[in-house]
Amino acid sequence: MGPSVLPTWLQPRYRKNVYLFIYYLIQFCGHSWILTNMTARFFSFGKDSMVDTFYAIGLVMRVCQSISLLELLHIYIGIESNHLFPRFLQLTERVVILFGVITSQEEIQEKYVVCVLFIFWNLLDMVRYTYSMLSVIGTSYAVLTWLSQTLWMPIYPLCVLAEAFTIYQSLPYFESFGTNSTVLPFDVSTYFPYVLKLYLIVLFIGMYFTFSHLYMERKDVLRVFSVKQKKM
């Protein structure tokens, strides 16, 4: 008798693809809901809707960003093909801004820049997760492939500028209220505004590495996609 063949649904590759598809689908639905909600609120209430953006969609935004940390595990154990360090930089940016700045300082949540930043983040994620979700099941579209590899080029730098402006606007509040500033043993203190100012430098250095990585990835993906299209 020949070697037994596992049913398709028991094969590791099939299970991995099912898991990734569900993960991407959940993220797509979450970010789609956020962007749709923001758009509907803007057409209903105009600029007034921008002030309470965080109160309306902040919880879902925090859930989506928390779940996205799984992507580091995906890359580490090899079920998702990507480079760990660039993805770590991108996720760190959002975690610091969303949880360390916006969530922890209520006064900054009403700023227009928070609404703008959420629009940028969700636009990128909607396209990225749609592309990734279809790629898992072997489906590709030329327009979507090009968009997923190109949209970040104008938007990602704008994201970083919006993140930097969010930090800049938050500094007076952190300085006044002492939020996140702690006194450690042996009279060592952590003054959070200094941490944020230092992080601004790290933010722009990280942007350079991330942009370089995404640009090289774009060249590789579009080249491979072009070869596949010619063979069809």
Summary of the structure (lengths in Angstrom):
residues: 232
radius of gyration: 20.5
end to end distance: 38.4
largest distance: 77.3
contacts: 646
relative contact order: 0.10
helix: 81%
strand: 3%
